[in-house]
Amino acid sequence: MSAFNELIASKELVLIDFFAEWCGPCKMLAPVLKELASQIPTDRVKIIKIDVDKNQELTSKMGIRGVPTLVLYKHGQPIWRQSGVVSLGELKRLITNHLHS
């Protein structure tokens, strides 16, 4: 858990994608996150994918019950969370708003 805490504190904003290899909606979200990564300031924002099947203890502690679940952290604190597929536009707005607040 300490490695996770270091990870979420590593940038101003960290977007975590809790996913599973077998998850159809997760596969739909993957290209959205890849496109998002190409459009955001990587010096201030980091996107991390965490496989729930390979990280069951962390997933349980985080209360992740469905995939995909996205959690946005600002300075190590969770500020937004949503399950399901989220559009590129919504994610860009979310990140932009929190970079400027």
FITI-216611 format. One record per residue (C-alpha): residue in three letters; x, z, y. Coordinates in Angstrom, 3 decimals, padded with zeros to 6 digits. Layout:
BEGIN
> ALA	X	Z	Y
...
//
This chain:
BEGIN
> MET	000.000	000.000	000.000
> SER	002.922	000.589	002.380
> ALA	003.978	-003.069	001.954
> PHE	000.427	-004.086	002.889
> ASN	000.508	-001.844	005.972
> GLU	003.802	-003.415	007.043
> LEU	002.288	-006.849	006.507
> ILE	-000.762	-006.238	008.692
> ALA	001.391	-004.761	011.448
> SER	003.896	-007.640	011.376
> LYS	002.171	-009.744	014.064
> GLU	-000.319	-009.148	016.877
> LEU	-003.083	-010.642	014.687
> VAL	-003.100	-010.966	010.897
> LEU	-005.886	-012.799	009.070
> ILE	-006.122	-011.864	005.398
> ASP	-007.944	-014.177	002.975
> PHE	-008.938	-012.260	-000.166
> PHE	-009.523	-015.046	-002.699
> ALA	-009.592	-015.880	-006.420
> GLU	-008.317	-018.992	-008.192
> TRP	-011.655	-019.439	-009.990
> CYS	-013.742	-019.171	-006.785
> GLY	-015.382	-022.417	-005.589
> PRO	-016.031	-021.253	-002.001
> CYS	-012.401	-020.027	-001.817
> LYS	-011.259	-023.572	-002.627
> MET	-013.511	-024.874	000.172
> LEU	-011.995	-022.370	002.622
> ALA	-008.355	-023.158	001.764
> PRO	-008.090	-026.412	003.807
> VAL	-009.852	-024.715	006.741
> LEU	-007.191	-021.975	006.767
> LYS	-004.411	-024.553	006.420
> GLU	-005.759	-026.457	009.444
> LEU	-006.180	-023.196	011.366
> ALA	-002.549	-022.289	010.657
> SER	-001.426	-025.563	012.229
> GLN	-003.415	-024.850	015.420
> ILE	-002.574	-021.218	016.220
> PRO	000.522	-019.583	017.764
> THR	002.473	-018.488	014.685
> ASP	004.647	-016.176	016.749
> ARG	001.564	-013.979	017.352
> VAL	-000.746	-014.712	014.406
> LYS	-000.149	-014.697	010.661
> ILE	-002.484	-015.900	007.871
> ILE	-002.013	-014.329	004.453
> LYS	-003.760	-015.114	001.182
> ILE	-004.193	-012.298	-001.341
> ASP	-005.350	-013.106	-004.885
> VAL	-007.856	-010.392	-005.849
> ASP	-007.117	-010.801	-009.570
> LYS	-003.406	-010.136	-009.036
> ASN	-003.941	-007.295	-006.530
> GLN	-006.830	-005.317	-008.005
> GLU	-005.687	-001.909	-006.739
> LEU	-005.419	-003.131	-003.125
> THR	-008.684	-005.053	-003.425
> SER	-010.437	-001.922	-004.654
> LYS	-008.981	000.257	-001.870
> MET	-010.076	-002.329	000.711
> GLY	-013.627	-002.384	-000.686
> ILE	-013.535	-006.113	-001.368
> ARG	-016.595	-006.895	-003.478
> GLY	-016.884	-010.668	-003.090
> VAL	-014.617	-013.617	-002.490
> PRO	-013.693	-015.143	-000.237
> THR	-013.534	-012.222	002.181
> LEU	-011.639	-012.606	005.439
> VAL	-010.354	-009.579	007.355
> LEU	-008.742	-009.850	010.788
> TYR	-006.311	-007.132	011.840
> LYS	-005.071	-006.528	015.375
> HIS	-001.967	-004.347	015.666
> GLY	-002.587	-003.147	012.097
> GLN	-006.265	-002.183	012.590
> PRO	-009.203	-004.103	011.066
> ILE	-011.328	-005.622	013.839
> TRP	-013.441	-008.210	011.980
> ARG	-014.532	-008.849	008.409
> GLN	-016.723	-011.466	006.779
> SER	-017.422	-012.698	003.277
> GLY	-018.062	-016.350	002.530
> VAL	-016.822	-019.599	004.000
> VAL	-016.205	-019.541	007.771
> SER	-015.871	-022.687	009.887
> LEU	-012.636	-023.728	011.566
> GLY	-014.298	-023.539	014.980
> GLU	-015.526	-019.996	014.408
> LEU	-012.107	-018.818	013.211
> LYS	-010.328	-020.459	016.170
> ARG	-012.754	-018.814	018.625
> LEU	-012.327	-015.448	016.922
> ILE	-008.528	-015.595	017.056
> THR	-008.386	-017.004	020.582
> ASN	-010.749	-014.297	021.854
> HIS	-008.678	-011.520	020.302
> LEU	-005.356	-012.934	021.498
> HIS	-006.634	-012.751	025.058
> SER	-008.360	-009.366	024.881
//
